[in-house]
Amino acid sequence: MTAASYALIPEPVRIQPRTDSFTLTPDTTVAVDPGAGRAGAAWQRLVGHAPNTATTAGADVRITIDPAGLPAHGYRLTVDCDHIQVVGADSAGAFYGVQTLAQLMPTSLLADERRSWPVHVPGVRIVDHPRVSWRGVMLDVARHFMPKEFVLRLLDLLALHKLNVLHLHLTDDQGWRIEIPGYPRLTEIGAWRPETVIGHDTALEEWDLRYDGQPHGGFYTAAELREIVAYAADRFITVVPEVDMPGHMQAAIAAYPELGNGLAKPEVRRRWNVSTQVLNLTEPTVRFCLDVLDEVLRIFPSEFIHCGGDEVPRDEWRASFAVQERMRTLGLSDEDALQTWFTGRIADFLAESGRRLVGWDEILAAGPVPKGTVVMPWRGGQAVDAALRSGSDVVLTPAEHLYLNYNQSMDVHAEPLAIGGYVPLETVHAFDLPASGHVLGAQAQLWTEYINSPGLAEYMLFPRLCAFADTVWRPGGAYPDFLRSLRVHVTRLDALGVGYRPLDT
Ligand code: ACM
């Protein structure tokens, strides 16, 4: 065996090939430290039986915890002819060690087929750890609702690639996807649109647009969201919820027109691009936002709560006498200052609950943001520079590298209709993390304007998410090495039934 022949994604920090192998049978004894329960559960899902002995000393397979000599979330994995040993620096590290094992095992185990014994696990020594703590994926479930079952399946796929944040974009102009007590119309009305624009929605006049006449919608109950959160936590994934405000709020305004400025027809948006309908930011409207966040905080234990802040057109605020009057009362010089004031209110509210606001880079447009806020720069190098200069913590989300809703081929006519852009596999892999103590990590985005099914979502996510996982776990890997591993790794995706875009030959 050579190091490359293991074809692990993400590639581990250190890998030492061995020539022997471990023979796994139903009689193999398996012991798991009490602190590594979730790693033990992952082992059980993989091989089909529970750990069967209490004492690690004599067991054939040992999953233990020992922080000595390992960075946070790191692990050591040794497979030889006598043992499989996973030693995690902590419980997450032990879990990642088992995920590496999942890739070393025959793909039939991933496929959940009837297992045939014995199973040969190739010998190896690996020492591994992640470089950054935020290795995320954003899924937009607002533009097209994605069933809970798909979200759970995606969590399994994230875990296999050692990704650890699922950012759920829960609300937007075209749909509201979370039940909020006291505001039933958010889901009765806001979760549904009567129809959707057909084809590419460029900035055409309204009379040029055609619609499909098909109602679209859906939402998650609190119980369903709690199930997603728990399923994720079992896999060391944090679910970061996003309620986008004060723009991207047309669905909420359709449900409760008093939140808006009364300048446009209240309806859940049927087309894409950016709506000019925004919150009016009266005191009752701010109260509404805090009520929504109260419920969000009850459901999601995440330290990080995303409140959007992107793409807030100033048109309505400029045109509204009431908003201008409020700005004067608050002593705010312009509309930018109004957004900053609002961002501060939301950040303070979250801080009182020990949580931290996350926002897209537009929240920096009008001055400093409260301490503890996390910025996601998505609009190119200048936004990254501004975010890094702001002194806030940063999660990099650059469109030009990490928007997986962009085209993955130049031959757009051979691809499903996409929003535009060009982010092929190699461009995702070429993403590099700047060295800064303020960079928590990075995140790939899947906006779903043009992605109307789980199958299409998988096609856009994979294999680009494999490239992202490789580069965010251990930056600086060579693309040809990744590609060589990927040619083997797709057999794992095949076993899991992932509808990935076939590799270019
Ligand atoms: C964004 O793409 N509007 C964050």
Residues whose N, C-alpha, C, O or C-beta is under 5 A from the ligand:
A	BS01	ACM	D310 W360 W378
